[in-house]
Amino acid sequence: MADALLGPAEIRELAARLGVTPTKKLGQNFLHDPNTIRRIVTAAGLTADDVALEVGPGLGSLTLGLVGAVRHVHAIEIDPRLAAALPGTVTAAHLTVHNADAMHVRGADFDPPPTMLVANLPYNVAVPVVLHLLAELPTLRGGLVMVQKEVADRLVAGPGSKVYGVPSVKLAWYAHARSAGKVPPAVFWPVPNVDSGLVAFTRHDPPAGADRREVFAVVDAAFAQRRKTLRAALSGWAGGAAQAENVLVAAGVSPQARGESLTVEQFAAIAAAAKLSPSGGKLSPSERHRRRGGLVTTEEPEFVNNELQIGDDTP
Ligand code: SAM
C-alpha cells in the first residue's frame, strides 16, 4: 500500500477544498482512519490479480488503500462532485471512476470485470446494492463490505437466529457470509449514530434446480408474516392454505415450521415443488405476469428489501 492514506486533517482539508458538505441522504460518512482502511483491505483477502469494485468512494479514503492492493479498481460514485474530484486524489492509472448509481450498473459497464466487491457502503441502500451486484456481476468471487452493525448481523445470520430474515437468505443464495468484526463510529466524519460491521462473503453455486426469482418470491412471502406457520404465511403465494400445505409436504418441509427456521436450500425446494404441483403454486407478480404472456418488468422484487425497513420483519 504505497499511497499515503487519509487521516482526519486530510479529510477535512479535502472536503473544504472541494466544497463538500456530507449529506445524510447519500449516506456520506467518510473514513478518516488509516488503520481501519488497512484492516478492511487486509480482511478482504485480495490478491494482486484481483479487480476491485468499490461502491461510494467518497473522498477516496478506501480507494487509496485498494489501488495499492489490486491490478484494477472500479469506483462507482453517485455524487458528481465526488466522482469528478476522485482522480485528483487517487492518481493511479489503474482506477476507473464511474459516476453512476450502483443500483443501476450492468456487467457491460466494467472492463476489466470486477472480481471482488470492497466498500464502505451507503447504509440506506447497502442490502439492495450488494444483491444487485451479485446478480449482475457473476465475475465477483466475493467481497468485504462495511454496513450498519444491525444489517451486518442480519446478513450473516443463519436459520434459527432471531435476526435471520430476507437479507440473510438472499445473500446465502449467492454466497457464504461471515462477520469480519465491528467498527466504531469514531473512525468516520461526520460521526454516525450507529455502530458499523464488516461482512466478508465468498460466492458459491446457488441451490440447483431452482429459479432465483421464484425462490425469492417464496422467501418474501414467508418473512412477510414471519410469526405465522409456513402453511399460513404461504397461503396467499400458493393460492390457499391447502395448496401451501401440499407444496410444503412435497418439498419435505413441515407446514407447521416458520420461515425463520429454513435454509436457502429448503426455500429452493419449496419453489421447485410449487412448479410441479397441479396448481403450480402462486408466483411473484412478475412471474405470474410472464406466464400469462405479458412483459416481464425489470423491477426485481428482492431489491425492495433494504435495511431501512429493518423493523419490518423483526420479531
Ligand atoms: N468510501 C468512502 C469512505 O469510506 O470514506 C465513502 C463511504 S460513504 C459511507 C458512502 C458513499 O456512497 C458516499 O460517497 C455517497 O455519495 C456514495 N453513494 C450513495 N449512494 C450511492 C449509490 N446509489 N451509488 C453509488 N454511490 C453512492
Boltz pocket constraint, residues with backbone or C-beta under 6 A from the ligand:
constraints:
  - pocket:
      binder: B
      contacts: [[A, 25], [A, 26], [A, 27], [A, 28], [A, 29], [A, 30], [A, 31], [A, 32], [A, 55], [A, 56], [A, 57], [A, 58], [A, 59], [A, 60], [A, 61], [A, 62], [A, 63], [A, 76], [A, 77], [A, 78], [A, 79], [A, 82], [A, 100], [A, 101], [A, 102], [A, 103], [A, 119], [A, 120], [A, 121], [A, 122], [A, 123], [A, 125]]
      max_distance: 6.0
